Structure formats: structure tokens, C-alpha cells
Amino acid sequence: MMIDSHSRKIDYLRISLTERCNLRCRYCMPEEGVEDVGHNRVLTLEQIFRLVRAATQVGFHKVRLTGGEPLVRKNIVKLIADIAGLPEIDDISITTNGILFADMAEDLKSAGLKRVNFSLDSLVSEKVSYITRGGQLADVQRAIFKALELEMHPVKLNVVAIRGFNDDEILDIAQLAYAYPLHVRFIEFMPIGDLSFYSPEKFISIDEIRAKIEQKYELLKGKDIMGSGPAKYYNIVGGQGSVGLISPISHHFCDKCNRIRLTADGRLRSCLYDSKEIDLKLALLNCSNDEQLLKLFTKAIETKPGRHQMQEGWGTENRRKMFQIGG
């Protein structure tokens, strides 16, 4: 286990498997999709596994696979099985839009996938199709209930709160946590991704979201949920699940951050909002041994900033988009 310079335990590696996605969410992806950078630029699955194996020697024991959309990456089931075979790893999860999940779910679980986060910003079919540029609500619903059927608990829903789009659905979405053993996480809208869609007027604070939910439901401070990360969880009195509130803008959660990120092209990033990166792919191409890789992971942990600084030029050309950093 590694402790960074701000006394945080860093044990969670978030890995972007691809920048590609089968949807084009308006706050994340450009409408035309992303440039096909070719196989030579992204890490191979063998390289990813080697880096995970090295990371376990520093103290990482939790892995989350993201994208883009991780389920469009070929042979992801084998990668999960390989990672699950590492004795130091005790938790493997994915974040997905859910479109492909239901048909792959049993294979994913058999390989060793423990749990899943789904992205779902509306319960209205037309609005889901609009925000994702073509996604179908029915596919995501099928995926969510398949995960519940397979008892991949905790099953989480990530909801980006956007004024003028889904702020009228907050109670309806929260009701899912009352009716089902789901953990619904409302996330403040961040100026990352397709910045042409973002505007300050669309921002809703977590405080406002909580106040809306409490118009109907009584919330009690809940226990931390496995893999809870930055969310503050509240149990709904009488309900089966919980509501999570994630506030990267109105209330920094940096003091609890326990993760670093590996991009699809092999860059190690210690903070979502920090453009400084360590090139692990180059290290692999230079035939670095495991000891050298461990030093690079250690450097990323030791230089992890105390808090994110979103105001410093987000949206400029030298900043990556959300889909490029596994957001």
C-alpha cells in the first residue's frame, strides 16, 4: 500500500481500454466520434496486464475498466480473467453505457468481474436518445436488471445532473433507489469533454439535488459502498438502495481520492484534472523491467496533487477530453 504526500491511501487503478465508444454523448464525445488512432498507439491487452501486475507490487488491489466504452474492446473477457487471476487483486469493476452489457454479462461475471457502474442520465427514451446521440433506454434498462439478476452488487447508476435537461427527473431517478437495490449517484456537470455543450447555466449543485430529493424522501447518512470513491451516500428511509452525491465543483472530494488513471495510450495520470502524465507505453517499448515500472507508479503517487484545479484552462487545446482520460 502506498501513502501519498497528502496522507491518502492510493490503491485504486482506473484503466481506459479505448477512446472509442458506440455512443456519442453530448458532454463527452464529438458527434463524428473519435479518430481511429490505430492499434500501435493504444496499449495491447498484454501490456495492460503487465502494468496491472506491476501496480499490484506498489499496493494497488482495485481495478476499474473504462473507456470510451470498455465493452467495445475485443477480448475484454480474457483481460478480466487474467487480472482476476492476480492474487493481489480483490476487486474488478467496469463503467459502461450498458448497450452491450446484457449479452456479455454472464461471461464477464464468470471471468471475475465483481460489479458494474452504468451511465444513465434520463428515464425518458427520447431524452436518452438525444443526450447519447442514438442510445436506447431499453438496452440500458435490460443491462441494469441483468446485473441485479446476477447479483453484481453494488450496482450503481451514474447520472450527470444537467439543468434544463434532467433536473425535472431527479425525484423519478431517485425513486429507482427506493424501489430497487440500486445505488443512484448524481454527479455535478463538469466542463470536460465536448465543451460546446457545457455552459454554467446548466450546472446544478449537489446541495440543490439533495434538497429536491428530500422533498419526497427522508435521507439518512449511509455506510460507504464498495468502491464508493468520491460519493457521499445516503440511505432512503424505507427503500432498498441508496443515493450518492458526487460534487467535484461545489465541494471538493480530493481529500478522499484514492486513485490514479491509466489512459488507453499508456499515460499514467494521477489526477483527472492534472495534465501532467507519465508515459508507461514508452517505458514498455524501451523494455523497462518491473523494477523500473514500479518506480514510475511510485512517482505518480508521490506527485499526486492535493486537490484538482479545474479552473486552470480546461478546454484549451493542450487538455485532453473526458473520453481520452477514462472519465
TORKE-509658 format. One line per 3 residues: number of its first residue (from 1); their letters; for each residue x, y, z of N, C-alpha, C. Coordinates in steps of 0.02 Angstrom, whole numbers, plus 50000, padded with zeros to 5 digits. Layout:
<vexses>
NUM = A = X:Y:Z:X:Y:Z:X:Y:Z | ...
</vexses>
This chain:
<vexses>
1 = MMI = 50042:49941:50000:50000:50000:50000:50044:50062:50000 | 50025:50111:49958:50063:50173:49954:50022:50230:49985 | 50055:50272:50023:50025:50332:50050:50057:50392:50014
4 = DSH = 50015:50436:49987:50044:50492:49950:50064:50549:49998 | 50087:50603:49970:50114:50657:50012:50060:50695:50049 | 49997:50678:50037:49941:50709:50072:49905:50659:50117
7 = SRK = 49941:50605:50134:49917:50554:50181:49857:50515:50157 | 49850:50509:50091:49795:50469:50063:49821:50400:50042 | 49782:50349:50056:49800:50282:50034:49780:50274:49961
10 = IDY = 49828:50258:49918:49816:50252:49846:49818:50178:49828 | 49759:50151:49811:49756:50078:49799:49710:50060:49740 | 49689:50110:49701:49637:50101:49651:49663:50126:49584
13 = LRI = 49667:50080:49535:49691:50096:49468:49633:50095:49419 | 49622:50152:49388:49567:50159:49339:49598:50157:49269 | 49578:50110:49227:49610:50097:49163:49562:50109:49105
16 = SLT = 49580:50154:49061:49542:50164:49000:49566:50114:48947 | 49522:50072:48924:49541:50021:48875:49540:50047:48804 | 49501:50100:48792:49494:50126:48725:49465:50197:48728
19 = ERC = 49480:50238:48679:49448:50303:48673:49383:50298:48633 | 49372:50241:48600:49314:50232:48557:49251:50217:48599 | 49194:50232:48569:49131:50219:48603:49077:50206:48550
22 = NLR = 49027:50168:48568:48971:50155:48523:48915:50207:48530 | 48925:50257:48574:48879:50314:48579:48919:50378:48570 | 48884:50434:48568:48916:50500:48558:48885:50549:48608
25 = CRY = 48891:50535:48673:48860:50577:48723:48883:50650:48715 | 48836:50696:48719:48848:50766:48701:48899:50800:48746 | 48905:50778:48808:48954:50810:48853:49020:50774:48854
28 = CMP = 49028:50724:48811:49089:50684:48812:49121:50678:48743 | 49081:50656:48694:49108:50639:48628:49088:50690:48575 | 49132:50704:48527:49111:50742:48468:49062:50699:48427
31 = EEG = 49018:50732:48391:48965:50696:48354:48995:50648:48303 | 49051:50666:48274:49081:50622:48222:49122:50565:48252 | 49124:50561:48318:49164:50509:48351:49236:50531:48358
34 = VED = 49280:50483:48370:49350:50500:48380:49392:50469:48325 | 49449:50499:48314:49495:50475:48263:49519:50405:48280 | 49520:50361:48230:49547:50294:48240:49623:50301:48242
37 = VGH = 49651:50294:48303:49723:50305:48310:49763:50243:48293 | 49729:50187:48281:49765:50126:48262:49789:50086:48321 | 49802:50023:48309:49822:49978:48364:49890:49995:48392
40 = NRV = 49932:50026:48353:50000:50039:48377:50003:50090:48433 | 49953:50134:48435:49955:50187:48485:49928:50164:48553 | 49875:50124:48552:49845:50103:48616:49883:50043:48644
43 = LTL = 49878:50036:48709:49908:49978:48742:49875:49914:48719 | 49915:49862:48710:49887:49796:48699:49860:49769:48765 | 49818:49719:48761:49792:49688:48823:49849:49657:48863
46 = EQI = 49899:49631:48828:49956:49602:48863:49995:49656:48901 | 50002:49714:48870:50036:49769:48904:49996:49793:48964 | 49931:49798:48956:49889:49819:49012:49896:49770:49070
49 = FRL = 49894:49706:49056:49901:49656:49109:49968:49662:49143 | 50021:49673:49104:50087:49679:49135:50090:49740:49182 | 50059:49795:49161:50058:49855:49203:50017:49844:49266
52 = VRA = 49961:49809:49260:49920:49794:49319:49960:49750:49367 | 49994:49702:49340:50035:49657:49382:50089:49696:49419 | 50120:49743:49384:50171:49785:49416:50139:49829:49469
55 = ATQ = 50079:49856:49454:50046:49901:49501:50028:49866:49566 | 50014:49802:49563:49997:49766:49625:50057:49765:49672 | 50117:49769:49646:50176:49768:49689:50186:49834:49726
58 = VGF = 50152:49887:49702:50153:49951:49737:50098:49955:49789 | 50048:49912:49782:49993:49911:49830:49924:49920:49800 | 49918:49923:49735:49852:49928:49704:49817:49860:49708
61 = HKV = 49755:49861:49729:49718:49798:49731:49647:49805:49704 | 49629:49866:49680:49564:49877:49649:49576:49904:49578 | 49538:49877:49530:49545:49897:49460:49476:49912:49432
64 = RLT = 49469:49968:49398:49408:49983:49360:49427:49993:49287 | 49389:49960:49243:49400:49966:49171:49348:50013:49141 | 49373:50063:49104:49329:50114:49074:49348:50122:49001
67 = GGE = 49320:50174:48971:49336:50190:48903:49347:50265:48897 | 49317:50295:48844:49267:50270:48797:49220:50219:48828 | 49202:50170:48788:49159:50115:48810:49202:50051:48813
70 = PLV = 49216:50026:48873:49262:49969:48879:49238:49906:48844 | 49172:49897:48837:49147:49834:48808:49154:49831:48733 | 49177:49885:48700:49192:49880:48629:49262:49853:48618
73 = RKN = 49301:49847:48670:49370:49822:48663:49368:49746:48658 | 49396:49719:48604:49397:49647:48593:49435:49611:48648 | 49411:49553:48666:49444:49509:48715:49446:49538:48785
76 = IVK = 49399:49582:48802:49396:49609:48869:49383:49554:48921 | 49346:49502:48901:49332:49447:48949:49397:49413:48970 | 49441:49401:48922:49505:49370:48939:49547:49415:48983
79 = LIA = 49547:49480:48969:49585:49527:49010:49560:49525:49082 | 49495:49525:49091:49466:49522:49158:49487:49458:49193 | 49485:49402:49157:49505:49338:49186:49578:49339:49207
82 = DIA = 49620:49369:49165:49692:49373:49182:49703:49415:49244 | 49670:49473:49247:49678:49517:49305:49651:49483:49368 | 49594:49450:49360:49564:49416:49418:49609:49361:49445
85 = GLP = 49653:49335:49402:49698:49283:49424:49756:49307:49465 | 49765:49373:49470:49818:49401:49512:49796:49399:49585 | 49833:49366:49628:49810:49358:49698:49801:49423:49735
88 = EID = 49836:49476:49714:49832:49540:49750:49768:49579:49733 | 49736:49562:49677:49676:49598:49656:49614:49569:49689 | 49577:49612:49724:49516:49588:49757:49453:49622:49732
91 = DIS = 49460:49666:49682:49400:49700:49656:49412:49722:49585 | 49370:49698:49538:49372:49718:49468:49303:49743:49450 | 49300:49803:49422:49235:49831:49403:49242:49866:49335
94 = ITT = 49184:49884:49306:49185:49922:49244:49134:49979:49249 | 49146:50031:49209:49096:50082:49197:49076:50077:49124 | 49011:50072:49111:48987:50059:49044:48922:50097:49030
97 = NGI = 48909:50110:48966:48845:50139:48948:48789:50087:48946 | 48807:50023:48952:48758:49970:48958:48733:49940:48894 | 48748:49970:48837:48718:49948:48774:48736:49875:48759
100 = LFA = 48798:49856:48771:48821:49788:48754:48821:49741:48815 | 48806:49768:48873:48819:49730:48935:48777:49668:48943 | 48713:49671:48931:48669:49615:48948:48690:49550:48913
103 = DMA = 48709:49555:48850:48728:49495:48812:48796:49468:48833 | 48837:49509:48866:48904:49488:48887:48907:49474:48962 | 48855:49489:48998:48858:49491:49071:48880:49426:49103
106 = EDL = 48853:49371:49081:48870:49307:49113:48943:49289:49102 | 48968:49302:49041:49038:49289:49028:49083:49334:49069 | 49063:49397:49075:49102:49445:49115:49105:49423:49188
109 = KSA = 49048:49403:49215:49048:49382:49285:49089:49318:49294 | 49082:49271:49248:49121:49209:49253:49196:49223:49250 | 49216:49275:49213:49287:49292:49207:49314:49323:49271
112 = GLK = 49269:49351:49312:49292:49381:49375:49269:49452:49388 | 49227:49480:49342:49202:49547:49354:49157:49546:49416 | 49171:49592:49462:49134:49594:49525:49072:49637:49522
115 = RVN = 49079:49696:49490:49023:49744:49493:49028:49792:49434 | 48975:49832:49426:48969:49874:49367:48934:49940:49384 | 48958:49994:49352:48925:50059:49354:48896:50073:49285
118 = FSL = 48833:50092:49282:48801:50110:49219:48792:50186:49215 | 48802:50213:49156:48788:50283:49144:48717:50290:49117 | 48675:50329:49152:48606:50339:49131:48583:50407:49156
121 = DSL = 48569:50453:49109:48554:50522:49128:48480:50539:49124 | 48438:50493:49102:48367:50507:49096:48328:50441:49096 | 48264:50446:49115:48219:50389:49110:48168:50399:49054
124 = VSE = 48180:50448:49012:48136:50462:48955:48173:50441:48891 | 48143:50397:48854:48176:50367:48795:48203:50420:48748 | 48163:50471:48733:48183:50521:48684:48242:50562:48710
127 = KVS = 48244:50574:48776:48298:50612:48804:48362:50571:48806 | 48357:50506:48820:48416:50463:48817:48445:50462:48747 | 48402:50456:48697:48424:50456:48628:48457:50522:48610
130 = YIT = 48431:50578:48636:48459:50644:48622:48528:50652:48654 | 48534:50639:48719:48596:50653:48754:48652:50607:48732 | 48635:50546:48711:48685:50497:48690:48695:50496:48614
133 = RGG = 48653:50534:48579:48651:50533:48506:48640:50462:48479 | 48586:50431:48503:48566:50367:48473:48558:50309:48520 | 48576:50315:48584:48568:50260:48630:48495:50246:48646
136 = QLA = 48481:50184:48666:48413:50163:48680:48404:50148:48754 | 48355:50181:48786:48342:50170:48857:48330:50096:48872 | 48294:50062:48828:48277:49992:48841:48339:49948:48848
139 = DVQ = 48391:49963:48810:48453:49924:48815:48486:49933:48883 | 48486:49995:48908:48516:50008:48973:48475:49977:49029 | 48410:49982:49024:48366:49951:49074:48378:49876:49077
142 = RAI = 48382:49845:49019:48395:49772:49016:48461:49755:49049 | 48512:49797:49037:48578:49786:49067:48575:49792:49143 | 48541:49843:49168:48537:49854:49240:48504:49794:49275
145 = FKA = 48449:49771:49248:48414:49715:49280:48452:49650:49272 | 48492:49644:49219:48534:49585:49212:48588:49584:49266 | 48617:49643:49281:48667:49647:49334:48636:49631:49402
148 = LEL = 48575:49654:49413:48541:49637:49476:48527:49562:49479 | 48505:49534:49424:48492:49462:49422:48554:49421:49439 | 48612:49444:49415:48675:49409:49428:48706:49428:49495
151 = EMH = 48671:49471:49532:48693:49493:49599:48763:49523:49597 | 48773:49567:49549:48838:49601:49543:48836:49664:49586 | 48823:49656:49649:48814:49711:49695:48881:49740:49717
154 = PVK = 48884:49806:49729:48830:49854:49719:48825:49876:49646 | 48763:49877:49620:48750:49901:49552:48737:49976:49558 | 48777:50016:49521:48773:50088:49527:48751:50120:49461
157 = LNV = 48713:50174:49467:48694:50214:49409:48726:50283:49415 | 48763:50303:49365:48794:50370:49363:48750:50417:49323 | 48727:50470:49355:48681:50518:49324:48714:50587:49325
160 = VAI = 48730:50614:49267:48756:50682:49262:48696:50729:49265 | 48694:50772:49316:48638:50817:49326:48647:50880:49283 | 48600:50894:49239:48605:50949:49191:48541:50990:49193
163 = RGF = 48547:51053:49214:48488:51096:49217:48459:51106:49147 | 48394:51101:49142:48361:51108:49078:48357:51044:49039 | 48390:50992:49064:48386:50927:49030:48353:50874:49076
166 = NDD = 48382:50861:49134:48354:50809:49177:48340:50832:49248 | 48344:50897:49261:48330:50920:49329:48258:50908:49350 | 48212:50900:49300:48143:50884:49316:48132:50810:49329
169 = EIL = 48186:50769:49323:48181:50697:49334:48216:50674:49398 | 48242:50719:49437:48282:50699:49494:48244:50653:49541 | 48182:50669:49556:48142:50626:49601:48127:50559:49568
172 = DIA = 48112:50560:49503:48098:50497:49468:48159:50451:49468 | 48217:50480:49457:48278:50440:49456:48295:50415:49526 | 48287:50459:49576:48300:50438:49645:48253:50382:49666
175 = QLA = 48193:50380:49637:48144:50328:49655:48170:50258:49638 | 48216:50254:49590:48245:50189:49574:48281:50159:49634 | 48313:50203:49673:48349:50180:49733:48301:50161:49788
178 = YAY = 48240:50186:49785:48189:50167:49834:48159:50099:49815 | 48146:50088:49751:48111:50029:49728:48156:49969:49717 | 48221:49980:49705:48267:49926:49688:48332:49933:49728
181 = PLH = 48370:49879:49734:48435:49883:49769:48488:49914:49724 | 48476:49976:49704:48520:50013:49660:48550:50072:49698 | 48609:50092:49677:48643:50148:49708:48650:50203:49655
184 = VRF = 48605:50252:49660:48600:50304:49610:48645:50362:49630 | 48692:50379:49587:48742:50431:49601:48732:50491:49555 | 48713:50547:49585:48707:50609:49547:48774:50645:49546
187 = IEF = 48796:50665:49486:48862:50694:49477:48854:50765:49450 | 48888:50812:49480:48886:50880:49454:48916:50883:49384 | 48884:50922:49341:48906:50931:49272:48972:50968:49271
190 = MPI = 49022:50937:49240:49090:50965:49240:49108:50990:49170 | 49147:51043:49165:49168:51069:49099:49225:51029:49069 | 49210:50966:49054:49259:50922:49023:49223:50885:48967
193 = GDL = 49258:50871:48913:49228:50833:48859:49212:50877:48801 | 49151:50873:48775:49131:50916:48720:49109:50983:48750 | 49155:51030:48755:49142:51092:48791:49090:51136:48757
196 = SFY = 49074:51124:48695:49022:51163:48663:48954:51148:48693 | 48945:51092:48726:48882:51076:48758:48878:51104:48829 | 48935:51118:48859:48935:51142:48928:48922:51217:48931
199 = SPE = 48883:51237:48981:48878:51308:48997:48863:51313:49072 | 48886:51366:49105:48875:51372:49177:48801:51369:49197 | 48756:51390:49151:48685:51389:49167:48657:51318:49175
202 = KFI = 48693:51270:49148:48670:51200:49153:48692:51166:49218 | 48732:51200:49257:48758:51171:49318:48705:51168:49373 | 48702:51111:49408:48660:51102:49467:48704:51077:49523
205 = SID = 48703:51110:49579:48745:51088:49635:48715:51027:49669 | 48758:50990:49701:48735:50932:49740:48688:50954:49796 | 48699:51012:49825:48654:51037:49878:48583:51045:49852
208 = EIR = 48577:51071:49792:48510:51080:49762:48478:51012:49747 | 48518:50966:49722:48492:50899:49707:48467:50865:49771 | 48507:50869:49823:48486:50838:49886:48422:50869:49912
211 = AKI = 48417:50935:49908:48356:50969:49931:48295:50945:49892 | 48302:50934:49827:48246:50910:49787:48225:50840:49809 | 48275:50797:49820:48259:50728:49840:48224:50728:49908
214 = EQK = 48246:50771:49952:48217:50773:50020:48147:50802:50021 | 48123:50829:49965:48053:50849:49961:48007:50789:49966 | 48033:50730:49947:47991:50670:49946:48017:50616:49992
217 = YEL = 48084:50609:49997:48114:50554:50034:48154:50579:50093 | 48156:50538:50145:48199:50552:50202:48266:50518:50190 | 48319:50556:50193:48386:50529:50182:48424:50523:50247
220 = LKG = 48457:50467:50256:48499:50456:50314:48570:50441:50290 | 48619:50471:50323:48689:50459:50303:48702:50384:50302 | 48725:50359:50245:48735:50288:50237:48807:50267:50247
223 = KDI = 48817:50202:50250:48884:50175:50254:48917:50180:50185 | 48983:50181:50185:49018:50181:50121:49001:50118:50082 | 48990:50127:50017:48976:50072:49972:49042:50049:49941
226 = MGS = 49047:49984:49928:49109:49958:49899:49127:49997:49837 | 49190:50021:49835:49212:50060:49779:49181:50130:49777 | 49162:50155:49835:49122:50217:49837:49160:50277:49811
229 = GPA = 49225:50279:49818:49264:50335:49791:49240:50401:49820 | 49224:50450:49776:49209:50517:49800:49137:50528:49821 | 49093:50479:49813:49022:50490:49827:49008:50490:49902
232 = KYY = 48961:50533:49922:48933:50531:49989:48865:50497:49983 | 48856:50442:50020:48796:50402:50011:48745:50414:50066 | 48681:50412:50045:48626:50419:50091:48575:50364:50078
235 = NIV = 48554:50331:50131:48501:50282:50125:48434:50318:50121 | 48389:50292:50079:48321:50317:50076:48279:50277:50126 | 48250:50311:50173:48212:50276:50225:48156:50236:50193
238 = GGQ = 48155:50171:50207:48105:50126:50179:48123:50098:50111 | 48178:50121:50081:48197:50098:50015:48249:50043:50017 | 48264:50016:49958:48311:49960:49953:48382:49981:49937
241 = GSV = 48391:50039:49906:48458:50060:49884:48481:50123:49919 | 48520:50162:49884:48546:50224:49913:48555:50276:49859 | 48562:50338:49881:48577:50395:49838:48648:50418:49853
244 = GLI = 48688:50426:49801:48756:50451:49808:48761:50520:49776 | 48799:50564:49807:48808:50632:49781:48882:50644:49770 | 48900:50663:49709:48969:50674:49690:48978:50747:49669
247 = SPI = 49021:50782:49704:49024:50855:49696:49094:50880:49680 | 49118:50869:49618:49185:50891:49601:49193:50967:49599 | 49138:51004:49594:49142:51076:49587:49122:51112:49651
250 = SHH = 49064:51097:49679:49040:51135:49736:49074:51115:49802 | 49093:51052:49808:49127:51029:49868:49182:50981:49846 | 49243:51002:49848:49298:50958:49827:49299:50895:49870
253 = FCD = 49312:50838:49838:49318:50775:49874:49390:50749:49872 | 49437:50792:49856:49505:50771:49842:49539:50738:49903 | 49517:50757:49963:49550:50729:50022:49537:50654:50029
256 = KCN = 49488:50628:49992:49472:50557:49995:49492:50520:49932 | 49523:50554:49885:49540:50522:49821:49592:50467:49831 | 49577:50408:49804:49622:50350:49814:49645:50320:49748
259 = RIR = 49641:50358:49693:49652:50328:49627:49704:50364:49585 | 49731:50328:49538:49766:50357:49481:49739:50324:49418 | 49752:50355:49361:49722:50334:49298:49774:50314:49246
262 = LTA = 49757:50264:49208:49799:50242:49152:49758:50252:49089 | 49782:50293:49043:49745:50307:48981:49756:50250:48931 | 49713:50250:48880:49717:50196:48831:49783:50196:48793
265 = DGR = 49814:50254:48787:49879:50258:48753:49938:50253:48801 | 49924:50231:48862:49979:50213:48907:50008:50268:48949 | 49969:50321:48962:49993:50376:49004:49964:50369:49075
268 = LRS = 50006:50376:49124:49984:50372:49193:49970:50443:49217 | 49909:50454:49241:49887:50520:49262:49863:50515:49334 | 49891:50555:49378:49874:50548:49449:49812:50586:49469
271 = CLY = 49787:50630:49425:49725:50667:49440:49688:50679:49375 | 49622:50672:49377:49582:50682:49317:49594:50751:49286 | 49606:50802:49329:49611:50871:49306:49682:50895:49298
274 = DSK = 49731:50852:49306:49801:50873:49302:49830:50846:49237 | 49856:50891:49195:49879:50870:49129:49947:50835:49131 | 49981:50835:49188:50046:50802:49192:50036:50726:49189
277 = EID = 50075:50693:49147:50068:50621:49137:50137:50588:49133 | 50137:50523:49149:50198:50482:49144:50186:50430:49090 | 50232:50426:49043:50222:50384:48984:50245:50312:48998
280 = LKL = 50198:50270:49016:50215:50199:49029:50223:50160:48964 | 50187:50179:48912:50195:50143:48849:50266:50150:48823 | 50293:50210:48828:50363:50220:48807:50409:50178:48850
283 = ALL = 50395:50174:48914:50437:50132:48957:50434:50059:48936 | 50375:50036:48917:50369:49967:48893:50406:49956:48827 | 50401:50005:48783:50436:49999:48719:50512:50001:48729
286 = NCS = 50535:50034:48781:50606:50036:48797:50629:49976:48839 | 50583:49927:48844:50599:49864:48879:50615:49875:48953 | 50580:49920:48984:50590:49930:49055:50572:49867:49093
289 = NDE = 50611:49852:49145:50594:49794:49187:50543:49814:49239 | 50519:49766:49277:50466:49780:49326:50489:49830:49379 | 50551:49828:49398:50576:49875:49448:50571:49947:49422
292 = QLL = 50586:49957:49358:50581:50024:49329:50508:50046:49325 | 50463:49999:49309:50392:50016:49306:50367:50035:49375 | 50389:49999:49426:50368:50015:49495:50389:50085:49513
295 = KLF = 50447:50107:49492:50470:50175:49507:50424:50227:49474 | 50399:50211:49415:50354:50258:49381:50287:50263:49416 | 50260:50206:49438:50198:50207:49477:50208:50246:49542
298 = TKA = 50265:50234:49574:50280:50269:49637:50285:50344:49625 | 50315:50364:49570:50321:50435:49554:50252:50467:49545 | 50207:50431:49511:50140:50457:49500:50103:50468:49566
301 = IET = 50113:50422:49613:50081:50428:49679:50112:50485:49718 | 50178:50489:49718:50212:50540:49757:50198:50611:49732 | 50183:50618:49668:50171:50685:49639:50097:50699:49631
304 = KPG = 50054:50658:49657:49982:50668:49652:49964:50733:49688 | 49929:50780:49654:49913:50844:49686:49864:50837:49743 | 49866:50886:49788:49822:50884:49845:49749:50895:49828
307 = RHQ = 49737:50933:49774:49668:50944:49751:49670:50963:49678 | 49613:50952:49644:49611:50969:49573:49600:51043:49563 | 49624:51067:49506:49620:51138:49489:49586:51144:49422
310 = MQE = 49519:51139:49422:49482:51139:49360:49484:51205:49324 | 49495:51259:49360:49491:51325:49329:49551:51340:49286 | 49603:51300:49288:49664:51318:49252:49662:51294:49179
313 = GWG = 49620:51326:49139:49625:51316:49067:49590:51256:49039 | 49538:51229:49073:49502:51174:49043:49470:51197:48979 | 49478:51156:48928:49451:51173:48863:49504:51199:48815
316 = TEN = 49564:51212:48838:49616:51233:48792:49642:51173:48754 | 49679:51187:48702:49698:51134:48655:49743:51081:48687 | 49781:51100:48739:49827:51051:48767:49795:51008:48821
319 = RRK = 49729:51015:48829:49694:50974:48878:49659:50916:48844 | 49661:50858:48875:49626:50802:48847:49551:50807:48862 | 49511:50773:48821:49440:50769:48831:49426:50710:48878
322 = MFQ = 49364:50708:48903:49346:50657:48951:49356:50586:48924 | 49337:50574:48861:49343:50507:48833:49416:50486:48825 | 49462:50534:48828:49532:50518:48819:49567:50500:48885
325 = IGG = 49533:50513:48941:49564:50500:49006:49523:50455:49050 | 49475:50420:49019:49437:50371:49058:49394:50403:49112 | 49359:50458:49094:49321:50495:49142:49255:50463:49161
</vexses>
